[in-house]
Amino acid sequence: MNLSINIDHIATIRNARGGTEPDPVAAAEICERAGADGIVVHLREDRRHIKDKDVRILRESVKTKLDLEMGANEDIILIALEVVPDLITLVPEKRQELTTEGGLDVVAQKDKLGRVIERFHEKKIPVSLFIHPDRRQIDASKEIGADMIELHTGEYSDAVNETEQMRLFKQIQKSAVYGKSIELGVNAGHGLNYGNVARVAEIGAIDEMSIGHSIISRAAFVGLERAVKEMLALVKK
């Protein structure tokens, strides 16, 4: 099981003050040194966190794998074709949402998404589609030429009780096995945290998980102590 780290919210903190700190590129380097298998960034249409410059620098500096999440709009497509990341993950995107809500409706957008996938394949960039764990969406993803799928784990992560969580877990498990059986790569992500990730990690058909928010949130505590001590050492020198 591989783990890719989404560093979007390092950029969110940076952008809150409009400066240069903390630097997403430095964060990516730390994640890789710690053993991450890849770095994930979402270049949104409104550039609310990751900026174009970040993506270009990360393309040159990431040593593992750079997964560029994006909506299928022309502006971002052109940037992706220029940068040529190691993986494109197409996701639904709405300007007013706080975070990605739900999976792509591949069934309803087969023609559009199929054309986008063809353009990336011309550049030899593999494409993953972020979808609900639903067999119709998996079949449609395969039909239009996706290389892999990323199963949306948000509903599982938000389940209010063990019974509901187990039902949703089995849906993810079944979908992962089915996706693998039709020769799709299978990733999973969204909402996973330190309390709910272990069960999903045991699904052998899942190749990789993408996790960001919970890791960055925890880092604010477990990484903060050292930062404070180093600053005290400088101030009291």
C-alpha positions as CSV (number, residue, x, y, z in Angstrom):
1,M,0.0,0.0,0.0
2,N,1.5,3.3,-1.0
3,L,0.7,6.7,0.6
4,S,0.7,10.0,-1.3
5,I,0.4,13.2,0.7
6,N,-1.7,16.1,-0.3
7,I,0.0,19.4,0.6
8,D,-2.7,21.8,-0.5
9,H,-3.2,23.2,3.0
10,I,0.4,24.1,3.5
11,A,-0.4,26.6,0.7
12,T,-3.6,27.6,2.4
13,I,-1.7,28.7,5.4
14,R,0.8,30.5,3.3
15,N,-1.9,32.3,1.3
16,A,-3.6,33.5,4.5
17,R,-0.9,36.1,5.0
18,G,0.0,36.5,1.3
19,G,3.7,35.8,1.8
20,T,6.0,32.9,1.1
21,E,5.8,30.8,4.3
22,P,5.2,28.0,4.8
23,D,6.5,26.8,1.4
24,P,4.7,23.9,-0.2
25,V,7.9,22.8,-2.0
26,A,9.7,22.5,1.3
27,A,6.7,20.6,2.7
28,A,6.9,18.1,-0.2
29,E,10.6,17.6,0.5
30,I,9.9,16.8,4.2
31,C,7.1,14.4,3.2
32,E,9.4,12.5,0.8
33,R,12.2,12.3,3.4
34,A,9.7,10.8,5.8
35,G,8.9,8.1,3.3
36,A,5.9,9.3,1.3
37,D,5.4,7.6,-2.0
38,G,4.1,10.7,-3.8
39,I,2.9,14.3,-3.5
40,V,-0.6,15.4,-4.4
41,V,-1.7,19.0,-5.2
42,H,-5.0,20.3,-6.5
43,L,-4.7,23.2,-8.9
44,R,-8.1,24.8,-8.6
45,E,-9.7,27.2,-11.0
46,D,-9.7,29.9,-8.3
47,R,-6.2,29.1,-7.2
48,R,-7.3,29.2,-3.5
49,H,-4.3,27.3,-2.3
50,I,-1.8,25.8,-4.8
51,K,-0.6,28.3,-7.4
52,D,0.7,27.7,-11.0
53,K,4.2,28.5,-9.8
54,D,4.0,25.9,-7.1
55,V,3.1,23.2,-9.6
56,R,6.0,24.1,-11.9
57,I,8.5,24.1,-9.1
58,L,7.2,20.9,-7.7
59,R,7.4,19.2,-11.1
60,E,11.2,19.9,-11.0
61,S,11.7,19.1,-7.3
62,V,9.5,16.1,-6.5
63,K,11.5,12.9,-6.6
64,T,8.8,10.4,-6.0
65,K,5.6,11.0,-8.0
66,L,3.6,14.2,-8.6
67,D,-0.1,13.7,-8.8
68,L,-2.0,16.8,-10.1
69,E,-5.6,16.9,-9.1
70,M,-7.7,19.1,-11.3
71,G,-11.1,19.9,-12.8
72,A,-11.6,19.3,-16.5
73,N,-11.5,23.0,-17.5
74,E,-9.4,24.2,-20.4
75,D,-7.2,26.6,-18.4
76,I,-6.0,23.9,-16.1
77,I,-5.7,21.3,-18.9
78,L,-3.3,23.5,-20.8
79,I,-1.1,24.0,-17.7
80,A,-1.1,20.2,-17.0
81,L,-0.1,19.5,-20.6
82,E,2.8,21.9,-20.2
83,V,4.0,20.7,-16.8
84,V,3.4,16.9,-17.6
85,P,3.0,15.5,-14.0
86,D,3.4,11.8,-13.3
87,L,-0.3,11.4,-12.8
88,I,-3.5,13.4,-13.5
89,T,-6.5,12.9,-11.2
90,L,-9.6,14.4,-12.6
91,V,-12.0,15.6,-9.9
92,P,-15.3,17.5,-9.8
93,E,-14.9,21.1,-8.9
94,K,-17.3,23.8,-7.8
95,R,-16.1,27.3,-6.9
96,Q,-18.2,27.6,-3.7
97,E,-17.2,24.2,-2.2
98,L,-14.8,24.1,0.8
99,T,-13.4,20.8,-0.4
100,T,-14.1,18.4,-3.2
101,E,-17.7,17.1,-2.8
102,G,-18.4,13.7,-4.1
103,G,-17.0,11.9,-7.2
104,L,-17.2,12.6,-10.9
105,D,-20.3,11.5,-12.7
106,V,-18.4,9.7,-15.4
107,V,-21.6,8.1,-16.8
108,A,-23.1,11.5,-17.6
109,Q,-19.8,13.0,-18.9
110,K,-18.3,10.2,-20.8
111,D,-17.7,12.1,-24.0
112,K,-16.2,15.2,-22.4
113,L,-14.0,13.2,-20.0
114,G,-13.0,10.8,-22.7
115,R,-11.7,13.6,-24.9
116,V,-9.7,15.0,-22.0
117,I,-8.1,11.6,-21.2
118,E,-7.1,11.3,-24.9
119,R,-5.3,14.6,-24.7
120,F,-3.3,13.6,-21.7
121,H,-2.5,10.2,-23.2
122,E,-1.0,11.9,-26.2
123,K,1.5,13.3,-23.7
124,K,1.8,9.9,-22.1
125,I,0.3,11.1,-18.8
126,P,-1.7,8.4,-17.0
127,V,-5.2,9.5,-15.8
128,S,-7.1,8.6,-12.7
129,L,-10.8,9.5,-12.2
130,F,-12.1,10.4,-8.7
131,I,-15.4,8.5,-8.4
132,H,-17.9,7.1,-5.9
133,P,-17.5,3.4,-5.2
134,D,-20.2,2.5,-7.7
135,R,-19.9,-0.2,-10.4
136,R,-21.5,2.0,-13.1
137,Q,-19.0,4.7,-12.6
138,I,-16.1,2.1,-12.6
139,D,-17.4,0.6,-15.9
140,A,-17.7,4.0,-17.5
141,S,-14.2,4.9,-16.3
142,K,-12.8,1.8,-18.0
143,E,-14.8,2.5,-21.1
144,I,-13.4,5.9,-21.7
145,G,-9.8,4.9,-21.2
146,A,-8.9,5.9,-17.6
147,D,-5.8,4.2,-16.3
148,M,-7.0,4.1,-12.7
149,I,-9.7,5.2,-10.4
150,E,-9.6,6.9,-7.0
151,L,-12.5,5.7,-4.8
152,H,-14.1,8.5,-2.8
153,T,-13.9,7.5,0.9
154,G,-15.7,10.7,2.2
155,E,-19.0,9.0,3.1
156,Y,-17.2,6.2,4.9
157,S,-15.0,8.8,6.8
158,D,-18.1,10.8,7.8
159,A,-20.2,7.8,8.9
160,V,-22.0,8.5,12.2
161,N,-21.9,5.0,13.6
162,E,-20.1,1.7,13.2
163,T,-22.9,0.0,11.3
164,E,-23.0,2.7,8.7
165,Q,-19.3,2.8,8.5
166,M,-19.0,-0.9,7.9
167,R,-21.7,-0.8,5.2
168,L,-19.8,1.9,3.4
169,F,-16.5,0.1,3.9
170,K,-17.8,-3.0,2.2
171,Q,-19.0,-0.9,-0.7
172,I,-15.4,0.5,-1.0
173,Q,-13.9,-3.0,-0.7
174,K,-16.3,-4.5,-3.3
175,S,-15.6,-1.6,-5.7
176,A,-11.8,-1.9,-5.3
177,V,-11.9,-5.6,-6.0
178,Y,-14.1,-5.1,-9.1
179,G,-11.9,-2.2,-10.4
180,K,-8.9,-4.4,-10.1
181,S,-10.6,-7.3,-11.8
182,I,-11.1,-5.1,-15.0
183,E,-7.5,-4.1,-14.9
184,L,-7.8,-0.6,-13.5
185,G,-5.4,0.8,-10.9
186,V,-7.3,1.5,-7.7
187,N,-6.5,4.4,-5.3
188,A,-8.6,5.7,-2.5
189,G,-8.9,9.0,-0.6
190,H,-10.9,11.8,1.0
191,G,-11.6,12.3,4.7
192,L,-9.3,9.5,5.8
193,N,-7.7,10.2,9.2
194,Y,-5.7,8.4,11.9
195,G,-8.8,6.8,13.4
196,N,-10.4,5.4,10.3
197,V,-7.6,4.6,7.8
198,A,-6.4,1.2,9.1
199,R,-9.5,-0.7,7.9
200,V,-9.2,0.8,4.4
201,A,-5.5,0.0,4.3
202,E,-6.2,-3.6,4.7
203,I,-8.0,-3.8,1.3
204,G,-5.5,-5.6,-0.8
205,A,-7.0,-4.4,-4.1
206,I,-6.2,-0.7,-3.3
207,D,-2.8,0.3,-4.5
208,E,-2.5,3.7,-2.9
209,M,-4.2,6.1,-0.5
210,S,-4.1,9.9,-0.9
211,I,-4.4,11.8,2.4
212,G,-3.9,15.5,3.2
213,H,-6.0,17.4,5.7
214,S,-5.6,15.1,8.7
215,I,-1.9,14.8,8.2
216,I,-1.4,18.6,7.9
217,S,-3.7,19.1,10.9
218,R,-1.7,16.7,13.1
219,A,1.5,18.3,12.0
220,A,0.4,21.6,13.5
221,F,0.7,19.9,16.9
222,V,3.5,17.3,16.7
223,G,5.6,19.5,14.5
224,L,5.0,22.7,16.4
225,E,7.0,21.8,19.5
226,R,10.3,21.6,17.7
227,A,9.6,24.8,15.8
228,V,8.9,26.7,19.1
229,K,12.1,25.4,20.7
230,E,14.2,26.4,17.8
231,M,12.7,29.9,17.8
232,L,13.3,30.2,21.6
233,A,17.0,29.2,21.1
234,L,17.4,32.0,18.5
235,V,15.6,34.6,20.7
236,K,17.4,33.7,23.9
237,K,20.9,33.2,22.3
